[in-house]
């Protein structure tokens, strides 16, 4: 296609769709522009070739199969979409359940630590089995003594 401003009008001109003013302007332009003349000749040649060949008709059975396929395509795309959404939902569910299990396991160990701290604060002198390290007992003892000293003041 050429860079001529009239080149975009050639298809409409050939099809007889141009208004009278544009058609007359294009007809005056054509003898002076080799590129537009060549393109218009190519359109005419293509039309002649297409007219020479007979149109092929489908057998009624083939046409019926084609119509059936047209109706199946949207259903298949919907089914694919549903499967993809289900896969994403299953992935989210799996990640969520895993996260909850890991979180609850961490919460259990945190709860054990809180219970051992509570036991150490309540009775720092006891050798409670929940207080595993002496540093925990010492820290609890320090917290309790610091708490009592603040209450005295």
PyMOL commands that set and color helices and strands:
alter all, ss='L'
color gray80, all
select helices_A, chain A and resi 7-15+20-30+34-52+60-122+134-152
alter helices_A, ss='H'
color red, helices_A
deselect
rebuild
show_as cartoon
